[in-house]
Amino acid sequence: MSDQTNPEHSKASTNPATQIRRQNRRMLLHALRVRGSLSRAELARATGLTPQAVANIISDLIAGGLVRETGRRKAPRGQPPIAIEIAGDGGYAIGIRIDDTHYHAVVADLSGSLIEMIDGPVTAKSESDWLDFIANIHAGFTARFGVDRCLGLGLVTPGPFDVTWPGVPSPGAVPALQSRAVADALTALTGVDIFIENDATASALGEKLYGEAGDIDDFFYIFVGEGVGGGIVIGGEPYRGLRGNAGEFGHFIIDPAGPSCYCGNRGCLGQYLSLRAMRAFLAKAEAAGEETEAATKRWIEQAAEALSIALASVENLLDPEMVIIGGAVPPAFLKELIAELGDLRPSVCQAQGRKRLRMSALGERSAALGASALPILAATTAANGLEDGPASH
């Protein structure tokens, strides 16, 4: 919510007592999100808070429309307890995934249910154009669903953030949005908290909440688009690293003598497995007189070989329960790529067989879905790295 409607995000939020109250509120909301419905006494036992503290916080949350009482439960003796649950319609969040040509945007309610989804091309050019473009998407949603009920906006783009490569910017990235400082500028335009994330980590979060990894706590997500990214989930939580740039899977070095990469190294995975690499490969083959179908088949063979090498490395490094592959590419492309992989290379995960690699069922929506979850998790989760406020990850 905006600073005007949510005083917890004012300057007073730096006060330790205020931060403790925010943390306690998130603990209660997290317990309700995970377990569905609890009485005040059960909430006190689940969180370790005193009954009085629980009663005070629940009163505030009811007044704010974030939770509601659902009636009394049956009890063998004594006064039946009143059950509390998250009010799905008590608020909503906006999620936007955007690159230099296209965007997907979704609205989800407090329980995570989708309300609306839109997508289209982008027309922005200058830095101010990009900020206005995003602010206009926000304005369209809030006009339909109410500005006061908006919990915030999750914005995801190709990373990394606040890093300058020796060469050109990351493929598909929007330089105007590759600094986390842009959150403050967007907050000033929209009046809501902004949560910024890279598209691969957001896609992993989308898979955890809506896709293949609902019951999986340790997995790796491969995002294939103009570049290649990776999302790491450990213990059910996204792992972001020191500066929030963990998972730059596209810069796994496949061949030190390979083609130059914009990061300054040679033979990075993204030079073999990305839409940008595919176009360059096919253009070169066409110039040499090779038929497109034959050149495409040869490129997929090369891309699958590079992915196979990198996949074994990430499995040996992280020992995930599964690897999920998706991104901003057509599902047919991914199916053909996975088929070309054949038997995966040996790794510490080989006992899991073919199930160790799965294709995302969410398609290009995964990053926007994950983006919409960022403000919701900030309001309802006690231990997701968001305790210090928006854009802190």
Helices and strands as residue ranges (DSSP letters): G 7-9, G 11-14, H 16-35, E 38-39, H 40-47, H 51-63, E 67-72, E 82-86, G 88-90, E 92-98, E 102-109, E 114-121, H 127-145, E 150-157, G 175-177, H 182-190, E 194-198, H 199-210, E 219-224, E 228-234, E 237-239, G 249-251, G 269-271, H 275-287, H 292-318, E 322-327, H 331-341, G 350-356, E 357-359, G 363-365, H 366-380
